[in-house]
Amino acid sequence: MKPSKCFIKTPIATVLAITDGNAITSVDFVDDDPTIEPIEHPLLRQLLKELAEYFAGERDHFTLPLNPEGTEFQKEVWKTLLSIPYGKTISYAEEAQKFGNPKAIRAVANANGRNPIAILIPCHRVIATGGGLGGYRGGIEKKEFLLRLESDQSSR
């Protein structure tokens, strides 16, 4: 399949989703309010469906193939993020430990900040060691929303 992109409205923001034709390569928050057009690509239609289910509390994991662009280090960190269970959080220190390099806290946090596939690669599940939220590329209010959504759903 050929590469494609689309805008998808979610309860927290519109996202720009991109596929290379075989996998999702990017899901990023956009500030403007673009015109939403019909989605033609099957992967992007599936993403629309899975995001709708996620925000409705009917989905706790995504099934789409992912192919984020980044360095090998970043890709390995992002794989670690995929192992964090829905509704759970870990600290940046715990993430570095899971990653296999407990001293790489800052490098792991930097890789999280460059995660090109928001929500599906759940960097929002990583918080500061003291319990603070830390940062989030999409904005801290989006991180709070996602954590609250998952916490509410997983406690049912």
C-alpha positions as CSV (number, residue, x, y, z in Angstrom):
1,M,0.0,0.0,0.0
2,K,1.1,3.6,-0.5
3,P,1.9,6.1,2.2
4,S,-1.0,8.2,3.4
5,K,-2.0,10.6,6.1
6,C,-5.2,12.0,7.7
7,F,-6.4,14.1,10.5
8,I,-8.5,12.5,13.3
9,K,-10.4,14.3,15.9
10,T,-10.1,12.9,19.4
11,P,-11.6,14.2,22.7
12,I,-8.2,15.8,23.6
13,A,-7.1,17.2,20.3
14,T,-6.9,16.6,16.6
15,V,-4.0,14.3,15.6
16,L,-2.2,14.0,12.3
17,A,-1.7,10.3,11.6
18,I,0.7,9.0,9.0
19,T,1.3,5.6,7.5
20,D,4.2,4.4,5.3
21,G,1.7,2.1,3.7
22,N,2.5,-0.9,5.9
23,A,2.5,0.6,9.4
24,I,1.7,3.7,11.4
25,T,4.7,6.0,11.5
26,S,3.3,9.0,13.3
27,V,0.4,10.1,15.5
28,D,1.0,13.7,16.5
29,F,-1.2,16.4,18.1
30,V,-1.9,19.4,16.0
31,D,-2.8,22.9,17.2
32,D,-4.9,24.1,14.3
33,D,-8.3,22.8,13.4
34,P,-7.9,21.2,10.0
35,T,-10.6,20.1,7.7
36,I,-11.3,16.4,8.3
37,E,-11.7,14.5,5.1
38,P,-12.8,10.9,4.5
39,I,-10.1,8.4,5.4
40,E,-9.2,6.1,2.5
41,H,-6.2,4.0,3.8
42,P,-7.2,0.8,5.6
43,L,-4.6,1.3,8.4
44,L,-5.8,4.8,9.0
45,R,-9.4,3.7,9.1
46,Q,-8.4,1.0,11.6
47,L,-6.6,3.6,13.7
48,L,-9.7,5.8,13.7
49,K,-11.7,2.8,15.0
50,E,-9.2,1.8,17.6
51,L,-8.8,5.4,18.9
52,A,-12.5,5.8,19.2
53,E,-12.7,2.6,21.2
54,Y,-9.8,3.7,23.4
55,F,-11.4,7.0,24.2
56,A,-14.8,5.2,24.8
57,G,-13.0,3.0,27.4
58,E,-13.6,-0.1,25.2
59,R,-9.9,-0.7,24.2
60,D,-6.8,-1.1,26.4
61,H,-4.3,-1.9,23.7
62,F,-3.8,-1.2,20.0
63,T,-3.3,-3.8,17.3
64,L,-1.9,-1.7,14.5
65,P,1.6,-2.3,13.1
66,L,4.0,0.5,14.2
67,N,7.1,1.8,12.5
68,P,8.3,4.9,14.3
69,E,11.2,6.8,12.8
70,G,14.1,7.3,15.2
71,T,17.6,6.2,16.2
72,E,18.0,2.5,17.3
73,F,18.3,3.7,20.9
74,Q,15.0,5.6,20.6
75,K,13.3,2.6,19.0
76,E,14.4,0.3,21.8
77,V,13.2,2.8,24.4
78,W,9.8,3.0,22.6
79,K,9.6,-0.8,22.7
80,T,10.0,-0.6,26.5
81,L,7.1,1.8,26.6
82,L,4.9,-0.7,24.9
83,S,5.4,-3.1,27.9
84,I,3.8,-0.7,30.4
85,P,0.3,-2.0,31.1
86,Y,-2.8,0.0,30.5
87,G,-3.9,2.0,33.5
88,K,-0.4,1.7,35.2
89,T,2.4,4.2,35.4
90,I,6.1,3.8,36.0
91,S,8.8,6.4,36.8
92,Y,11.5,7.4,34.4
93,A,14.0,5.6,36.7
94,E,11.9,2.4,36.5
95,E,11.7,2.8,32.7
96,A,15.5,3.0,32.5
97,Q,15.7,-0.1,34.7
98,K,13.3,-2.0,32.4
99,F,15.2,-0.8,29.4
100,G,18.3,-2.4,30.9
101,N,20.3,0.7,31.7
102,P,19.4,2.1,35.1
103,K,21.8,5.0,34.7
104,A,20.3,6.2,31.4
105,I,17.3,8.0,33.0
106,R,17.9,11.3,31.2
107,A,18.5,9.6,27.8
108,V,15.4,7.5,28.2
109,A,13.3,10.5,29.1
110,N,14.7,12.4,26.1
111,A,13.7,9.4,23.9
112,N,10.2,9.5,25.4
113,G,10.0,13.2,24.4
114,R,10.8,12.3,20.8
115,N,8.2,9.5,20.6
116,P,6.5,10.1,17.2
117,I,3.4,7.9,17.9
118,A,1.4,9.5,20.7
119,I,-1.1,7.4,22.6
120,L,-0.3,4.1,20.9
121,I,3.3,4.2,22.2
122,P,2.3,5.2,25.7
123,C,5.0,7.6,26.9
124,H,2.1,9.3,28.8
125,R,2.4,6.4,31.3
126,V,5.8,7.5,32.5
127,I,5.9,9.9,35.4
128,A,8.6,11.5,37.6
129,T,10.0,9.5,40.5
130,G,8.4,11.8,43.1
131,G,5.0,11.2,41.6
132,G,4.8,14.4,39.5
133,L,3.7,14.1,35.9
134,G,7.0,15.1,34.3
135,G,6.7,16.4,30.7
136,Y,4.7,15.4,27.7
137,R,5.2,16.4,24.1
138,G,1.5,17.0,23.6
139,G,1.1,19.1,26.7
140,I,0.7,18.2,30.3
141,E,-3.1,18.6,30.2
142,K,-3.3,15.8,27.6
143,K,-1.1,13.6,29.7
144,E,-3.4,14.1,32.7
145,F,-6.4,13.3,30.5
146,L,-4.9,10.1,29.2
147,L,-3.8,8.9,32.6
148,R,-7.2,9.7,34.2
149,L,-9.0,7.9,31.3
150,E,-6.9,4.8,31.7
151,S,-7.1,4.9,35.5
152,D,-10.9,5.3,35.5
153,Q,-11.3,2.4,33.0
154,S,-8.9,0.0,34.6
155,S,-10.5,0.5,38.0
156,R,-13.9,-0.8,36.7
